[in-house]
Amino acid sequence: FSESIALEPQTVSSDIDPALVDEVRTGLQQTPKRLSSRFFYDAEGSRIFAEIMRSPDYYLTRSEYEVLDTHKADLLRQFMLDNRPFELVELGAGDGLKTKILIGHFEDQQADFTYAPIDISVDALEGLVVDLRKQWPDLQLNPRHDDYFSALELLSSESNSRKVVLFLGSNIGNFAPDEAIAFYQQLHDRLQPGDLVLTGFDLQKHPAIIHTAYNDRQGLTRAFNLNLLRRINRDLDANFDLAAFDHYETYNPENGEARSYLVSQKAQTVDVNALGMQVPFQYGEIIHTEISRKFTRNQIEELARQTGFAMTGWFTDGKSYFADVVFEK
Ligand code: AVJ
């Protein structure tokens, strides 16, 4: 493997991500307007998200940390069944803070494994790689800058080692229900019998706790959401006035959906110069930017069943806020 992270060609030459162009062009012409949360993670967005993960109101990271720390020995036993080497492939590794608990334990136990972190943020990935090499110089590391879907292709490779796909942090919550099913079906298609998927699911709980996690008192979620407009200003030469938009969060306990919106605080027109677009906003008009879905155990069992997996492990924290769940093909 190479010393530095291989950049995909499309990200090298220009700042303009064609996927962002499509998203802005179509999303801002729809009613209601929408922009996908996958565009949150530029350098600044990744930095704000790292702060969110440390904030007292965003319980998810701490809860999952507790799950993994409490159950790391059980997890390793499942990964090492039959003593084959295994390959941890982490989709959306980010700063890898939680995964380091697992890696530390696996290294202590001298487990035979490799680690392939994959992330859409180059900055997050570079930080992680530097960190891991410092802490565990012998770790077999194979980082990739990519989105989840292209990364799935990596899984098709034949090898003697068991694949263990990590999809932590409740990233699955950003998928619509039908997208989640399609995603696990694609995983199932590419994996071999005996391969595993470990997914972090945020569980349904008191609605107020969930609502506060996305409407935190430090205003981090607000900054994270508004940063999307700053990114569009920069990448697509637009003129969103960030002071004229507000963050608004809903949580619907009937369907488990936390939703983030940006709200136009006045009637205004925004120019997106790189696209020659003029976007009118009425007073109070929203842009929908994110869904963070919360699950019940039944829904997770159903997801496994519908996509051909067996649920072979269910691990939670002391408060049952969060579950890390093993699916086996
Ligand atoms: C990284 C998608 C899991 O939905 O909880 C945090 C992103 N959005 N605060 C989530 C996020 C607002 C986060 N995920």
py3Dmol code that shows the C-alpha trace and the ligand (Angstrom):
import py3Dmol

protein = """\
ATOM      1  CA  PHE A   1       0.000   0.000   0.000  1.00  0.00           C
ATOM      2  CA  SER A   2       1.077   3.558  -0.625  1.00  0.00           C
ATOM      3  CA  GLU A   3       2.204   5.978   2.053  1.00  0.00           C
ATOM      4  CA  SER A   4      -0.264   8.679   1.145  1.00  0.00           C
ATOM      5  CA  ILE A   5      -3.939   8.518   0.423  1.00  0.00           C
ATOM      6  CA  ALA A   6      -4.759   8.020  -3.232  1.00  0.00           C
ATOM      7  CA  LEU A   7      -6.960  10.868  -4.396  1.00  0.00           C
ATOM      8  CA  GLU A   8      -9.663  10.144  -6.894  1.00  0.00           C
ATOM      9  CA  PRO A   9      -8.896  12.048 -10.104  1.00  0.00           C
ATOM     10  CA  GLN A  10     -12.111  14.102 -10.075  1.00  0.00           C
ATOM     11  CA  THR A  11     -11.217  15.835  -6.820  1.00  0.00           C
ATOM     12  CA  VAL A  12      -7.784  16.996  -7.902  1.00  0.00           C
ATOM     13  CA  SER A  13      -8.221  19.533 -10.677  1.00  0.00           C
ATOM     14  CA  SER A  14     -11.120  21.737  -9.614  1.00  0.00           C
ATOM     15  CA  ASP A  15     -13.186  22.535  -6.571  1.00  0.00           C
ATOM     16  CA  ILE A  16     -16.435  21.815  -8.325  1.00  0.00           C
ATOM     17  CA  ASP A  17     -17.823  18.429  -7.419  1.00  0.00           C
ATOM     18  CA  PRO A  18     -20.198  17.406 -10.241  1.00  0.00           C
ATOM     19  CA  ALA A  19     -22.425  15.685  -7.691  1.00  0.00           C
ATOM     20  CA  LEU A  20     -22.804  18.985  -5.821  1.00  0.00           C
ATOM     21  CA  VAL A  21     -23.670  20.747  -9.084  1.00  0.00           C
ATOM     22  CA  ASP A  22     -26.452  18.204  -9.734  1.00  0.00           C
ATOM     23  CA  GLU A  23     -27.699  18.405  -6.191  1.00  0.00           C
ATOM     24  CA  VAL A  24     -27.946  22.197  -6.157  1.00  0.00           C
ATOM     25  CA  ARG A  25     -29.496  22.361  -9.599  1.00  0.00           C
ATOM     26  CA  THR A  26     -32.210  19.804  -8.910  1.00  0.00           C
ATOM     27  CA  GLY A  27     -32.648  20.192  -5.142  1.00  0.00           C
ATOM     28  CA  LEU A  28     -33.198  23.951  -5.139  1.00  0.00           C
ATOM     29  CA  GLN A  29     -35.798  23.727  -7.904  1.00  0.00           C
ATOM     30  CA  GLN A  30     -37.942  21.214  -6.059  1.00  0.00           C
ATOM     31  CA  THR A  31     -40.833  21.931  -3.730  1.00  0.00           C
ATOM     32  CA  PRO A  32     -39.999  21.623  -0.911  1.00  0.00           C
ATOM     33  CA  LYS A  33     -36.375  22.538  -1.567  1.00  0.00           C
ATOM     34  CA  ARG A  34     -33.776  20.011  -0.508  1.00  0.00           C
ATOM     35  CA  LEU A  35     -30.009  19.464  -0.347  1.00  0.00           C
ATOM     36  CA  SER A  36     -28.438  16.186   0.754  1.00  0.00           C
ATOM     37  CA  SER A  37     -26.484  15.912   3.997  1.00  0.00           C
ATOM     38  CA  ARG A  38     -23.750  14.060   2.113  1.00  0.00           C
ATOM     39  CA  PHE A  39     -22.433  17.502   1.126  1.00  0.00           C
ATOM     40  CA  PHE A  40     -21.937  18.623   4.742  1.00  0.00           C
ATOM     41  CA  TYR A  41     -18.433  17.189   4.943  1.00  0.00           C
ATOM     42  CA  ASP A  42     -16.005  19.683   3.442  1.00  0.00           C
ATOM     43  CA  ALA A  43     -12.991  20.495   5.651  1.00  0.00           C
ATOM     44  CA  GLU A  44     -14.993  22.925   7.795  1.00  0.00           C
ATOM     45  CA  GLY A  45     -17.995  20.587   7.999  1.00  0.00           C
ATOM     46  CA  SER A  46     -15.782  17.701   9.127  1.00  0.00           C
ATOM     47  CA  ARG A  47     -14.231  19.966  11.748  1.00  0.00           C
ATOM     48  CA  ILE A  48     -17.650  20.997  13.081  1.00  0.00           C
ATOM     49  CA  PHE A  49     -18.841  17.390  13.070  1.00  0.00           C
ATOM     50  CA  ALA A  50     -15.805  16.416  15.175  1.00  0.00           C
ATOM     51  CA  GLU A  51     -16.921  19.071  17.688  1.00  0.00           C
ATOM     52  CA  ILE A  52     -20.469  17.748  17.623  1.00  0.00           C
ATOM     53  CA  MET A  53     -19.133  14.302  18.517  1.00  0.00           C
ATOM     54  CA  ARG A  54     -17.530  15.767  21.639  1.00  0.00           C
ATOM     55  CA  SER A  55     -20.529  17.850  22.675  1.00  0.00           C
ATOM     56  CA  PRO A  56     -22.604  16.893  25.744  1.00  0.00           C
ATOM     57  CA  ASP A  57     -25.944  16.992  23.898  1.00  0.00           C
ATOM     58  CA  TYR A  58     -24.858  14.670  21.074  1.00  0.00           C
ATOM     59  CA  TYR A  59     -25.051  11.415  23.024  1.00  0.00           C
ATOM     60  CA  LEU A  60     -24.570   9.101  20.030  1.00  0.00           C
ATOM     61  CA  THR A  61     -20.774   9.059  19.991  1.00  0.00           C
ATOM     62  CA  ARG A  62     -20.409   8.480  23.723  1.00  0.00           C
ATOM     63  CA  SER A  63     -23.045   5.760  23.712  1.00  0.00           C
ATOM     64  CA  GLU A  64     -21.436   3.904  20.836  1.00  0.00           C
ATOM     65  CA  TYR A  65     -18.021   4.300  22.420  1.00  0.00           C
ATOM     66  CA  GLU A  66     -19.395   2.594  25.523  1.00  0.00           C
ATOM     67  CA  VAL A  67     -20.937  -0.215  23.456  1.00  0.00           C
ATOM     68  CA  LEU A  68     -17.687  -0.936  21.658  1.00  0.00           C
ATOM     69  CA  ASP A  69     -15.532  -0.657  24.748  1.00  0.00           C
ATOM     70  CA  THR A  70     -17.808  -2.938  26.757  1.00  0.00           C
ATOM     71  CA  HIS A  71     -18.150  -5.576  24.066  1.00  0.00           C
ATOM     72  CA  LYS A  72     -14.838  -5.447  22.178  1.00  0.00           C
ATOM     73  CA  ALA A  73     -13.785  -8.917  23.362  1.00  0.00           C
ATOM     74  CA  ASP A  74     -17.091 -10.470  22.235  1.00  0.00           C
ATOM     75  CA  LEU A  75     -16.811  -8.687  18.922  1.00  0.00           C
ATOM     76  CA  LEU A  76     -13.292  -9.966  18.351  1.00  0.00           C
ATOM     77  CA  ARG A  77     -14.436 -13.518  19.120  1.00  0.00           C
ATOM     78  CA  GLN A  78     -17.140 -13.206  16.458  1.00  0.00           C
ATOM     79  CA  PHE A  79     -14.732 -11.728  13.921  1.00  0.00           C
ATOM     80  CA  MET A  80     -12.149 -14.469  14.543  1.00  0.00           C
ATOM     81  CA  LEU A  81     -14.445 -17.486  14.431  1.00  0.00           C
ATOM     82  CA  ASP A  82     -12.542 -20.347  12.730  1.00  0.00           C
ATOM     83  CA  ASN A  83      -9.297 -18.353  13.074  1.00  0.00           C
ATOM     84  CA  ARG A  84      -9.184 -16.972   9.569  1.00  0.00           C
ATOM     85  CA  PRO A  85      -7.521 -13.549   9.206  1.00  0.00           C
ATOM     86  CA  PHE A  86     -10.074 -10.781   8.783  1.00  0.00           C
ATOM     87  CA  GLU A  87     -10.268  -7.529   6.901  1.00  0.00           C
ATOM     88  CA  LEU A  88     -11.995  -4.594   8.599  1.00  0.00           C
ATOM     89  CA  VAL A  89     -13.485  -2.365   5.914  1.00  0.00           C
ATOM     90  CA  GLU A  90     -14.885   0.770   7.491  1.00  0.00           C
ATOM     91  CA  LEU A  91     -17.405   2.797   5.487  1.00  0.00           C
ATOM     92  CA  GLY A  92     -17.320   6.454   6.566  1.00  0.00           C
ATOM     93  CA  ALA A  93     -14.407   6.118   8.984  1.00  0.00           C
ATOM     94  CA  GLY A  94     -14.221   9.840   9.825  1.00  0.00           C
ATOM     95  CA  ASP A  95     -11.744  10.460  12.623  1.00  0.00           C
ATOM     96  CA  GLY A  96     -11.924   6.776  13.579  1.00  0.00           C
ATOM     97  CA  LEU A  97     -12.104   7.535  17.292  1.00  0.00           C
ATOM     98  CA  LYS A  98     -14.501   4.692  18.005  1.00  0.00           C
ATOM     99  CA  THR A  99     -12.749   2.225  15.750  1.00  0.00           C
ATOM    100  CA  LYS A 100      -9.528   2.841  17.665  1.00  0.00           C
ATOM    101  CA  ILE A 101     -11.069   1.088  20.659  1.00  0.00           C
ATOM    102  CA  LEU A 102     -11.485  -2.015  18.547  1.00  0.00           C
ATOM    103  CA  ILE A 103      -8.104  -1.717  16.846  1.00  0.00           C
ATOM    104  CA  GLY A 104      -6.340  -1.255  20.183  1.00  0.00           C
ATOM    105  CA  HIS A 105      -7.941  -4.394  21.552  1.00  0.00           C
ATOM    106  CA  PHE A 106      -7.326  -6.412  18.393  1.00  0.00           C
ATOM    107  CA  GLU A 107      -3.656  -5.367  18.394  1.00  0.00           C
ATOM    108  CA  ASP A 108      -3.289  -6.287  22.082  1.00  0.00           C
ATOM    109  CA  GLN A 109      -4.697  -9.713  21.287  1.00  0.00           C
ATOM    110  CA  GLN A 110      -2.372  -9.990  18.275  1.00  0.00           C
ATOM    111  CA  ALA A 111      -5.299 -10.683  15.997  1.00  0.00           C
ATOM    112  CA  ASP A 112      -4.457 -11.222  12.323  1.00  0.00           C
ATOM    113  CA  PHE A 113      -6.324  -8.425  10.534  1.00  0.00           C
ATOM    114  CA  THR A 114      -6.031  -5.484   8.172  1.00  0.00           C
ATOM    115  CA  TYR A 115      -7.852  -2.153   8.385  1.00  0.00           C
ATOM    116  CA  ALA A 116      -9.258  -0.355   5.328  1.00  0.00           C
ATOM    117  CA  PRO A 117     -10.849   2.970   6.354  1.00  0.00           C
ATOM    118  CA  ILE A 118     -12.915   4.660   3.640  1.00  0.00           C
ATOM    119  CA  ASP A 119     -14.214   8.220   3.844  1.00  0.00           C
ATOM    120  CA  ILE A 120     -15.471  11.041   1.615  1.00  0.00           C
ATOM    121  CA  SER A 121     -13.466  13.579   3.614  1.00  0.00           C
ATOM    122  CA  VAL A 122      -9.759  13.604   2.646  1.00  0.00           C
ATOM    123  CA  ASP A 123      -8.973  15.733   5.680  1.00  0.00           C
ATOM    124  CA  ALA A 124     -10.576  13.345   8.142  1.00  0.00           C
ATOM    125  CA  LEU A 125      -8.895  10.363   6.490  1.00  0.00           C
ATOM    126  CA  GLU A 126      -5.426  11.910   6.442  1.00  0.00           C
ATOM    127  CA  GLY A 127      -5.688  12.767  10.134  1.00  0.00           C
ATOM    128  CA  LEU A 128      -6.762   9.229  10.932  1.00  0.00           C
ATOM    129  CA  VAL A 129      -3.939   7.623   8.978  1.00  0.00           C
ATOM    130  CA  VAL A 130      -1.253   9.784  10.608  1.00  0.00           C
ATOM    131  CA  ASP A 131      -2.711   8.962  13.996  1.00  0.00           C
ATOM    132  CA  LEU A 132      -2.951   5.232  13.472  1.00  0.00           C
ATOM    133  CA  ARG A 133       0.589   4.933  12.081  1.00  0.00           C
ATOM    134  CA  LYS A 134       1.904   6.718  15.132  1.00  0.00           C
ATOM    135  CA  GLN A 135       0.009   4.573  17.598  1.00  0.00           C
ATOM    136  CA  TRP A 136       0.363   1.186  15.871  1.00  0.00           C
ATOM    137  CA  PRO A 137       3.284   1.241  13.414  1.00  0.00           C
ATOM    138  CA  ASP A 138       2.680  -2.430  12.551  1.00  0.00           C
ATOM    139  CA  LEU A 139      -0.991  -2.088  11.720  1.00  0.00           C
ATOM    140  CA  GLN A 140      -1.746  -3.153   8.144  1.00  0.00           C
ATOM    141  CA  LEU A 141      -3.514  -0.105   6.800  1.00  0.00           C
ATOM    142  CA  ASN A 142      -5.215   0.432   3.462  1.00  0.00           C
ATOM    143  CA  PRO A 143      -7.065   3.813   3.400  1.00  0.00           C
ATOM    144  CA  ARG A 144      -9.307   4.979   0.549  1.00  0.00           C
ATOM    145  CA  HIS A 145     -10.861   8.299  -0.269  1.00  0.00           C
ATOM    146  CA  ASP A 146     -14.247   7.355  -1.661  1.00  0.00           C
ATOM    147  CA  ASP A 147     -17.984   7.398  -1.057  1.00  0.00           C
ATOM    148  CA  TYR A 148     -19.764   4.346   0.359  1.00  0.00           C
ATOM    149  CA  PHE A 149     -21.206   3.252  -2.909  1.00  0.00           C
ATOM    150  CA  SER A 150     -17.978   3.203  -4.909  1.00  0.00           C
ATOM    151  CA  ALA A 151     -16.337   1.607  -1.915  1.00  0.00           C
ATOM    152  CA  LEU A 152     -18.730  -1.304  -2.146  1.00  0.00           C
ATOM    153  CA  GLU A 153     -16.842  -2.386  -5.247  1.00  0.00           C
ATOM    154  CA  LEU A 154     -13.824  -3.083  -3.079  1.00  0.00           C
ATOM    155  CA  LEU A 155     -15.737  -5.781  -1.301  1.00  0.00           C
ATOM    156  CA  SER A 156     -16.105  -7.972  -4.334  1.00  0.00           C
ATOM    157  CA  SER A 157     -12.426  -8.928  -4.279  1.00  0.00           C
ATOM    158  CA  GLU A 158     -11.778 -12.590  -3.607  1.00  0.00           C
ATOM    159  CA  SER A 159      -9.559 -13.320  -0.674  1.00  0.00           C
ATOM    160  CA  ASN A 160      -9.089 -15.929   1.985  1.00  0.00           C
ATOM    161  CA  SER A 161      -9.804 -13.470   4.770  1.00  0.00           C
ATOM    162  CA  ARG A 162     -13.229 -12.849   6.237  1.00  0.00           C
ATOM    163  CA  LYS A 163     -14.561  -9.401   5.439  1.00  0.00           C
ATOM    164  CA  VAL A 164     -15.959  -7.443   8.347  1.00  0.00           C
ATOM    165  CA  VAL A 165     -17.692  -4.294   7.122  1.00  0.00           C
ATOM    166  CA  LEU A 166     -17.971  -1.558   9.754  1.00  0.00           C
ATOM    167  CA  PHE A 167     -20.715   0.988   9.308  1.00  0.00           C
ATOM    168  CA  LEU A 168     -20.675   2.816  12.629  1.00  0.00           C
ATOM    169  CA  GLY A 169     -21.968   6.059  14.096  1.00  0.00           C
ATOM    170  CA  SER A 170     -25.562   5.671  12.894  1.00  0.00           C
ATOM    171  CA  ASN A 171     -24.548   6.790   9.415  1.00  0.00           C
ATOM    172  CA  ILE A 172     -27.274   4.362   8.329  1.00  0.00           C
ATOM    173  CA  GLY A 173     -29.754   6.871   9.791  1.00  0.00           C
ATOM    174  CA  ASN A 174     -29.160   9.208   6.844  1.00  0.00           C
ATOM    175  CA  PHE A 175     -30.701   6.660   4.462  1.00  0.00           C
ATOM    176  CA  ALA A 176     -34.381   6.570   3.578  1.00  0.00           C
ATOM    177  CA  PRO A 177     -35.914   3.178   4.459  1.00  0.00           C
ATOM    178  CA  ASP A 178     -35.809   1.941   0.858  1.00  0.00           C
ATOM    179  CA  GLU A 179     -32.209   3.146   0.464  1.00  0.00           C
ATOM    180  CA  ALA A 180     -31.206   1.229   3.595  1.00  0.00           C
ATOM    181  CA  ILE A 181     -32.699  -1.959   2.182  1.00  0.00           C
ATOM    182  CA  ALA A 182     -30.984  -1.425  -1.174  1.00  0.00           C
ATOM    183  CA  PHE A 183     -27.696  -0.775   0.622  1.00  0.00           C
ATOM    184  CA  TYR A 184     -27.735  -4.031   2.608  1.00  0.00           C
ATOM    185  CA  GLN A 185     -28.830  -5.923  -0.500  1.00  0.00           C
ATOM    186  CA  GLN A 186     -25.792  -4.559  -2.321  1.00  0.00           C
ATOM    187  CA  LEU A 187     -23.572  -5.536   0.594  1.00  0.00           C
ATOM    188  CA  HIS A 188     -25.111  -9.001   0.588  1.00  0.00           C
ATOM    189  CA  ASP A 189     -24.467  -9.379  -3.154  1.00  0.00           C
ATOM    190  CA  ARG A 190     -20.800  -8.548  -2.783  1.00  0.00           C
ATOM    191  CA  LEU A 191     -19.922 -10.463   0.376  1.00  0.00           C
ATOM    192  CA  GLN A 192     -19.121 -14.159   0.777  1.00  0.00           C
ATOM    193  CA  PRO A 193     -20.940 -16.508   3.156  1.00  0.00           C
ATOM    194  CA  GLY A 194     -19.523 -16.009   6.643  1.00  0.00           C
ATOM    195  CA  ASP A 195     -18.628 -12.350   6.048  1.00  0.00           C
ATOM    196  CA  LEU A 196     -19.984  -9.877   8.606  1.00  0.00           C
ATOM    197  CA  VAL A 197     -21.399  -6.371   8.781  1.00  0.00           C
ATOM    198  CA  LEU A 198     -21.240  -4.436  12.067  1.00  0.00           C
ATOM    199  CA  THR A 199     -23.653  -1.483  11.997  1.00  0.00           C
ATOM    200  CA  GLY A 200     -24.180   1.236  14.608  1.00  0.00           C
ATOM    201  CA  PHE A 201     -27.892   2.089  14.981  1.00  0.00           C
ATOM    202  CA  ASP A 202     -29.187   4.937  17.109  1.00  0.00           C
ATOM    203  CA  LEU A 203     -32.240   3.579  18.927  1.00  0.00           C
ATOM    204  CA  GLN A 204     -35.589   5.246  19.588  1.00  0.00           C
ATOM    205  CA  LYS A 205     -35.723   6.804  23.044  1.00  0.00           C
ATOM    206  CA  HIS A 206     -37.340   9.786  24.780  1.00  0.00           C
ATOM    207  CA  PRO A 207     -38.020  12.199  21.910  1.00  0.00           C
ATOM    208  CA  ALA A 208     -36.679  15.180  23.875  1.00  0.00           C
ATOM    209  CA  ILE A 209     -33.238  13.555  24.179  1.00  0.00           C
ATOM    210  CA  ILE A 210     -33.102  13.004  20.439  1.00  0.00           C
ATOM    211  CA  HIS A 211     -34.376  16.464  19.613  1.00  0.00           C
ATOM    212  CA  THR A 212     -31.731  18.098  21.825  1.00  0.00           C
ATOM    213  CA  ALA A 213     -28.947  16.096  20.159  1.00  0.00           C
ATOM    214  CA  TYR A 214     -29.786  17.882  16.894  1.00  0.00           C
ATOM    215  CA  ASN A 215     -30.638  21.233  18.443  1.00  0.00           C
ATOM    216  CA  ASP A 216     -27.715  21.459  20.823  1.00  0.00           C
ATOM    217  CA  ARG A 217     -27.195  24.321  23.250  1.00  0.00           C
ATOM    218  CA  GLN A 218     -23.767  25.188  21.839  1.00  0.00           C
ATOM    219  CA  GLY A 219     -25.250  25.792  18.396  1.00  0.00           C
ATOM    220  CA  LEU A 220     -22.943  23.265  16.755  1.00  0.00           C
ATOM    221  CA  THR A 221     -25.662  21.560  14.744  1.00  0.00           C
ATOM    222  CA  ARG A 222     -26.805  24.975  13.550  1.00  0.00           C
ATOM    223  CA  ALA A 223     -23.269  25.818  12.402  1.00  0.00           C
ATOM    224  CA  PHE A 224     -22.956  22.386  10.757  1.00  0.00           C
ATOM    225  CA  ASN A 225     -26.204  22.837   8.838  1.00  0.00           C
ATOM    226  CA  LEU A 226     -25.478  26.451   7.796  1.00  0.00           C
ATOM    227  CA  ASN A 227     -21.980  25.483   6.654  1.00  0.00           C
ATOM    228  CA  LEU A 228     -23.612  23.755   3.689  1.00  0.00           C
ATOM    229  CA  LEU A 229     -24.646  27.194   2.393  1.00  0.00           C
ATOM    230  CA  ARG A 230     -21.135  28.520   2.953  1.00  0.00           C
ATOM    231  CA  ARG A 231     -19.772  25.615   0.965  1.00  0.00           C
ATOM    232  CA  ILE A 232     -22.160  26.349  -1.911  1.00  0.00           C
ATOM    233  CA  ASN A 233     -21.166  30.029  -1.791  1.00  0.00           C
ATOM    234  CA  ARG A 234     -17.528  29.038  -2.154  1.00  0.00           C
ATOM    235  CA  ASP A 235     -17.732  26.084  -4.544  1.00  0.00           C
ATOM    236  CA  LEU A 236     -20.494  27.419  -6.803  1.00  0.00           C
ATOM    237  CA  ASP A 237     -19.952  31.160  -6.440  1.00  0.00           C
ATOM    238  CA  ALA A 238     -23.305  31.685  -4.735  1.00  0.00           C
ATOM    239  CA  ASN A 239     -24.381  34.489  -2.407  1.00  0.00           C
ATOM    240  CA  PHE A 240     -26.392  32.883   0.395  1.00  0.00           C
ATOM    241  CA  ASP A 241     -26.527  35.340   3.299  1.00  0.00           C
ATOM    242  CA  LEU A 242     -25.935  32.993   6.237  1.00  0.00           C
ATOM    243  CA  ALA A 243     -27.520  35.481   8.650  1.00  0.00           C
ATOM    244  CA  ALA A 244     -30.767  35.273   6.671  1.00  0.00           C
ATOM    245  CA  PHE A 245     -31.170  31.514   7.245  1.00  0.00           C
ATOM    246  CA  ASP A 246     -31.904  29.672  10.477  1.00  0.00           C
ATOM    247  CA  HIS A 247     -31.488  26.069  11.643  1.00  0.00           C
ATOM    248  CA  TYR A 248     -34.685  24.180  12.498  1.00  0.00           C
ATOM    249  CA  GLU A 249     -34.963  20.607  13.760  1.00  0.00           C
ATOM    250  CA  THR A 250     -37.928  18.275  14.129  1.00  0.00           C
ATOM    251  CA  TYR A 251     -38.153  14.810  15.658  1.00  0.00           C
ATOM    252  CA  ASN A 252     -41.183  12.678  14.889  1.00  0.00           C
ATOM    253  CA  PRO A 253     -41.434   9.808  17.395  1.00  0.00           C
ATOM    254  CA  GLU A 254     -44.026   8.068  15.221  1.00  0.00           C
ATOM    255  CA  ASN A 255     -41.528   7.286  12.473  1.00  0.00           C
ATOM    256  CA  GLY A 256     -38.223   7.846  14.263  1.00  0.00           C
ATOM    257  CA  GLU A 257     -37.091  10.623  11.918  1.00  0.00           C
ATOM    258  CA  ALA A 258     -35.038  13.584  13.092  1.00  0.00           C
ATOM    259  CA  ARG A 259     -35.029  16.137  10.264  1.00  0.00           C
ATOM    260  CA  SER A 260     -32.863  19.199   9.766  1.00  0.00           C
ATOM    261  CA  TYR A 261     -34.003  22.224   7.840  1.00  0.00           C
ATOM    262  CA  LEU A 262     -32.647  25.614   6.873  1.00  0.00           C
ATOM    263  CA  VAL A 263     -35.331  28.322   7.055  1.00  0.00           C
ATOM    264  CA  SER A 264     -35.305  31.514   5.040  1.00  0.00           C
ATOM    265  CA  GLN A 265     -35.880  34.361   7.465  1.00  0.00           C
ATOM    266  CA  LYS A 266     -37.123  36.728   4.780  1.00  0.00           C
ATOM    267  CA  ALA A 267     -38.255  36.837   1.178  1.00  0.00           C
ATOM    268  CA  GLN A 268     -35.028  36.851  -0.835  1.00  0.00           C
ATOM    269  CA  THR A 269     -33.386  35.728  -4.049  1.00  0.00           C
ATOM    270  CA  VAL A 270     -30.063  33.909  -4.017  1.00  0.00           C
ATOM    271  CA  ASP A 271     -27.748  33.780  -7.024  1.00  0.00           C
ATOM    272  CA  VAL A 272     -25.790  30.627  -7.760  1.00  0.00           C
ATOM    273  CA  ASN A 273     -23.473  32.170 -10.309  1.00  0.00           C
ATOM    274  CA  ALA A 274     -21.573  29.073 -11.417  1.00  0.00           C
ATOM    275  CA  LEU A 275     -24.900  27.578 -12.494  1.00  0.00           C
ATOM    276  CA  GLY A 276     -26.497  30.786 -13.740  1.00  0.00           C
ATOM    277  CA  MET A 277     -29.333  30.110 -11.307  1.00  0.00           C
ATOM    278  CA  GLN A 278     -31.499  32.515  -9.362  1.00  0.00           C
ATOM    279  CA  VAL A 279     -33.264  30.886  -6.470  1.00  0.00           C
ATOM    280  CA  PRO A 280     -36.271  32.668  -4.949  1.00  0.00           C
ATOM    281  CA  PHE A 281     -37.169  32.090  -1.293  1.00  0.00           C
ATOM    282  CA  GLN A 282     -40.351  33.152   0.428  1.00  0.00           C
ATOM    283  CA  TYR A 283     -40.352  34.202   4.048  1.00  0.00           C
ATOM    284  CA  GLY A 284     -40.314  30.989   6.125  1.00  0.00           C
ATOM    285  CA  GLU A 285     -39.505  28.728   3.184  1.00  0.00           C
ATOM    286  CA  ILE A 286     -37.364  25.712   4.084  1.00  0.00           C
ATOM    287  CA  ILE A 287     -34.554  23.664   2.578  1.00  0.00           C
ATOM    288  CA  HIS A 288     -34.621  20.104   3.893  1.00  0.00           C
ATOM    289  CA  THR A 289     -31.029  18.994   4.510  1.00  0.00           C
ATOM    290  CA  GLU A 290     -30.903  15.804   6.601  1.00  0.00           C
ATOM    291  CA  ILE A 291     -32.770  12.823   7.965  1.00  0.00           C
ATOM    292  CA  SER A 292     -31.249  11.032  10.962  1.00  0.00           C
ATOM    293  CA  ARG A 293     -33.428   7.986  11.511  1.00  0.00           C
ATOM    294  CA  LYS A 294     -33.774   6.231  14.864  1.00  0.00           C
ATOM    295  CA  PHE A 295     -34.559   2.526  14.981  1.00  0.00           C
ATOM    296  CA  THR A 296     -36.362  -0.092  17.021  1.00  0.00           C
ATOM    297  CA  ARG A 297     -34.956  -3.577  17.502  1.00  0.00           C
ATOM    298  CA  ASN A 298     -37.820  -4.981  15.449  1.00  0.00           C
ATOM    299  CA  GLN A 299     -36.978  -2.728  12.522  1.00  0.00           C
ATOM    300  CA  ILE A 300     -33.342  -3.845  12.630  1.00  0.00           C
ATOM    301  CA  GLU A 301     -34.289  -7.540  12.731  1.00  0.00           C
ATOM    302  CA  GLU A 302     -36.650  -6.925   9.828  1.00  0.00           C
ATOM    303  CA  LEU A 303     -33.888  -5.174   7.867  1.00  0.00           C
ATOM    304  CA  ALA A 304     -31.632  -8.228   8.285  1.00  0.00           C
ATOM    305  CA  ARG A 305     -34.407 -10.596   7.241  1.00  0.00           C
ATOM    306  CA  GLN A 306     -35.390  -8.585   4.172  1.00  0.00           C
ATOM    307  CA  THR A 307     -31.836  -8.424   2.871  1.00  0.00           C
ATOM    308  CA  GLY A 308     -30.781 -12.028   3.439  1.00  0.00           C
ATOM    309  CA  PHE A 309     -28.613 -11.580   6.533  1.00  0.00           C
ATOM    310  CA  ALA A 310     -28.816 -13.317   9.908  1.00  0.00           C
ATOM    311  CA  MET A 311     -28.577 -11.042  12.946  1.00  0.00           C
ATOM    312  CA  THR A 312     -25.906 -12.783  15.031  1.00  0.00           C
ATOM    313  CA  GLY A 313     -24.965 -10.097  17.545  1.00  0.00           C
ATOM    314  CA  TRP A 314     -26.792  -7.329  19.416  1.00  0.00           C
ATOM    315  CA  PHE A 315     -24.717  -5.073  21.688  1.00  0.00           C
ATOM    316  CA  THR A 316     -25.963  -1.999  23.557  1.00  0.00           C
ATOM    317  CA  ASP A 317     -24.834   0.551  26.142  1.00  0.00           C
ATOM    318  CA  GLY A 318     -26.146   0.668  29.709  1.00  0.00           C
ATOM    319  CA  LYS A 319     -28.997   3.023  28.814  1.00  0.00           C
ATOM    320  CA  SER A 320     -29.938   1.187  25.602  1.00  0.00           C
ATOM    321  CA  TYR A 321     -29.532   4.405  23.651  1.00  0.00           C
ATOM    322  CA  PHE A 322     -27.469   2.812  20.892  1.00  0.00           C
ATOM    323  CA  ALA A 323     -26.897  -0.642  19.408  1.00  0.00           C
ATOM    324  CA  ASP A 324     -24.016  -2.106  17.437  1.00  0.00           C
ATOM    325  CA  VAL A 325     -25.423  -5.036  15.531  1.00  0.00           C
ATOM    326  CA  VAL A 326     -23.732  -7.921  13.708  1.00  0.00           C
ATOM    327  CA  PHE A 327     -25.264  -9.236  10.491  1.00  0.00           C
ATOM    328  CA  GLU A 328     -23.783 -12.390   8.983  1.00  0.00           C
ATOM    329  CA  LYS A 329     -24.155 -13.477   5.376  1.00  0.00           C
TER     330      LYS A 329
END
"""
ligand_1 = """\
14
AVJ
C -22.866 11.330 10.986
C -24.979 10.996 9.957
C -24.503 9.957 12.031
O -27.133 11.990 11.665
O -26.412 11.948 13.713
C -24.886 15.127 13.483
C -24.662 13.656 11.369
N -26.100 15.662 11.800
N -25.613 16.207 13.807
C -26.227 12.092 12.512
C -25.199 14.791 12.208
C -26.339 16.544 12.783
C -24.803 12.332 12.034
N -24.294 11.181 11.238
"""
view = py3Dmol.view(width=600, height=400)
view.addModel(protein, "pdb")
view.setStyle({"model": 0}, {"cartoon": {"style": "trace"}})
view.addModel(ligand_1, "xyz")
view.setStyle({"model": 1}, {"stick": {}})
view.zoomTo()
view.show()
